[in-house]
Amino acid sequence: MKQKFDNHGVSHVETRLLSLSPSGRRLETDYLRAQPVRWIEETFDLRDSQRQQLLAMDSTFLQRIATGVADSWDQGRLISFYKEDTAHQPSEAESPKDIIFSRQSSQSQTFGKKPDEALEQVAIWIRYR
């Protein structure tokens, strides 16, 4: 069943994916990397305006997001996703929208020990102006 493309829907998809076996998860994430538009269209119940915006996105930017999300899920890690509520907006289709994507990595080392594995955090924030 397709999910709405909102905070709850993305969380539901993420929970489903992270509950898969590593090989099952890898099939999904490989598909996300290879065909991000198709994967999103097959996973989420998009409104016409959302579909149009997805198709109009810069392909390099969309690929960076897809790769970051897929890499996090491959490692069994959650992403941080937040889409602002449009209840107070006149129309989502008419409101300017920003998509803010962040992929950061941090690593630490205690002297005398091997460095910890790098911890990566992927975040996506969709805001309306």
C-alpha positions in Angstrom: 0.0 0.0 0.0 1.3 3.4 -1.0 1.9 6.0 1.8 1.2 9.7 1.8 4.4 11.7 1.3 4.4 13.3 4.7 6.2 12.8 8.0 4.0 9.8 9.0 4.2 8.2 5.5 8.0 8.5 5.3 8.3 7.1 8.8 6.1 4.1 7.9 8.2 3.3 4.8 11.4 3.7 6.8 10.1 1.3 9.5 9.1 -1.3 6.9 12.5 -1.0 5.1 14.6 -1.3 8.2 12.6 -4.4 9.3 13.7 -6.2 6.1 16.6 -8.6 6.1 19.8 -7.0 4.9 19.5 -8.6 1.5 15.9 -7.5 1.1 16.7 -4.0 2.3 19.6 -3.9 -0.3 17.2 -4.7 -3.1 15.1 -1.7 -2.2 18.0 0.6 -1.7 19.7 -0.4 -4.9 16.4 0.4 -6.7 16.2 3.7 -4.9 19.7 4.6 -6.1 19.1 3.5 -9.7 15.6 4.8 -10.2 14.8 7.4 -7.5 11.8 8.9 -9.3 10.2 5.5 -10.1 10.9 4.3 -6.5 9.2 7.4 -5.0 6.2 7.1 -7.4 5.8 3.4 -6.5 6.2 3.9 -2.8 4.2 7.1 -2.1 0.7 8.2 -3.1 1.7 11.5 -4.7 -0.6 14.3 -5.5 -0.3 15.8 -9.0 1.6 18.8 -7.7 4.0 16.6 -5.8 4.6 14.4 -8.9 5.3 17.5 -11.0 7.7 18.9 -8.5 9.5 15.6 -8.3 9.9 15.5 -12.1 11.1 19.1 -12.1 13.8 18.5 -9.4 17.5 18.8 -10.4 18.5 15.3 -11.2 21.9 15.6 -9.5 20.3 16.9 -6.3 17.7 14.2 -6.3 20.4 11.5 -6.9 22.4 12.9 -3.9 19.3 12.6 -1.7 18.5 9.1 -2.9 22.1 7.9 -2.4 22.3 9.4 1.1 19.0 7.9 2.1 19.9 4.5 0.6 23.3 4.5 2.3 21.7 5.2 5.7 19.1 2.5 5.3 21.8 0.0 4.1 23.6 0.7 7.4 20.3 0.2 9.4 20.2 3.9 10.4 17.3 6.2 10.5 17.1 9.4 8.5 15.8 12.6 9.8 12.9 13.7 7.7 10.6 16.6 8.4 8.0 18.1 6.1 6.2 21.2 7.4 2.5 21.0 7.7 0.7 22.9 5.0 -2.5 23.4 6.9 -1.8 27.1 7.3 -0.7 27.6 3.7 -3.2 28.7 1.0 -2.1 25.9 -1.3 0.9 23.6 -1.3 1.2 23.9 -5.1 1.2 27.7 -4.9 3.6 28.1 -1.9 7.4 28.3 -2.6 9.1 25.3 -1.2 12.6 24.7 -0.1 14.1 21.2 0.2 17.1 21.2 2.5 19.3 18.1 2.4 22.2 17.5 4.8 24.6 14.5 4.9 27.1 14.8 7.7 29.6 12.4 9.1 31.4 12.5 12.5 34.0 10.2 14.0 35.9 10.1 17.2 38.9 8.5 18.6 40.0 7.8 22.2 43.8 7.9 22.5 45.2 4.4 22.6 42.2 2.9 20.9 41.1 2.5 17.3 38.9 5.3 15.9 35.2 4.7 16.2 33.3 3.9 13.0 32.1 7.1 11.3 28.6 8.0 12.2 26.6 9.5 9.4 23.4 11.5 9.7 21.2 12.2 6.7 18.5 14.9 7.1 15.8 16.2 4.8 13.7 19.2 5.6 10.9 20.5 3.4 9.7 23.9 4.3 7.2 26.3 2.8 7.6 30.1 2.6 
